[in-house]
Amino acid sequence: MVEQAIDSELERIPRITDKQMQYKQILDQYSQEEGVLVLERKKLQPRIKLSQMPEETRYNKLKTETRYL
């Protein structure tokens, strides 16, 4: 975009800068959303107890590969 602004005529520069501002606003919005999602992810516990899992997704037994470690 910068190269286009340098190489373009003066009449096209306002359109190019408007486009740059739109892209910057979109990027700012995405970075804010990312920050919110990161904060939500930090609130989650990395490990939970088996008793805290819902009954329908609870594991019944360990995989056999883990027994041999």
N, C-alpha and C positions, 0 to 999 in steps of 0.2 A: 504494500500500500504506500509506503514511503517512497519507493522508487517510482511508482505511478504518479505521485504528487510532484516529484522533482521533474519528471520527464513530460508532464502534461501541461496543457495551456492553463492560463489563469482562470478561465471560465469554468473549468472542470474541477478546480481545487475545492470549492465548497461542497460539491457532491462527494468527493473522495473523503474529505474530513468528516462529513456527516456519516458516511459509512464506517469510518474508523470509530467514531463515537458510539455508533450502534453496537459494533463488535465489542468495544470496551465495556459497555453497559451489560451486554450478555455475559462476558467473562466475569465481571464483578458479581453478577447475580449467581452464576455457577459457583464461584468461590464462596459466596455466602451460604449457599445450599450445602456445599461440601463441609463447611465448618459446622453447620447444624447437624449434619449426618455423623460427623466425627464425634461430636459431643454426645449424640444419642448412642453411638456404638460404645463409647467409654462407660456409659451407665450400665451396660450389660455385663453380667458376670462371666468371666472366661470359662469357669467350670461350675456345674451344678451337681447336686447330689441326685442319686437315682430316685430317691423318694420325691424329689421336686419335679420330676418329669411327668407330663400328662400320661394317664394310664394307657391310652391308645398308641403312644409312641415309645413307651418304656421298653428297654431291652430285657429280654428274658434270660439270656446267658451270654457270657463272653465268647468271643471268637476263639477257636481252638489254637490259632497261631499265637495268641498272646500268652497262652499257658506255658509255652515252651521257652519263652524269653526269660 
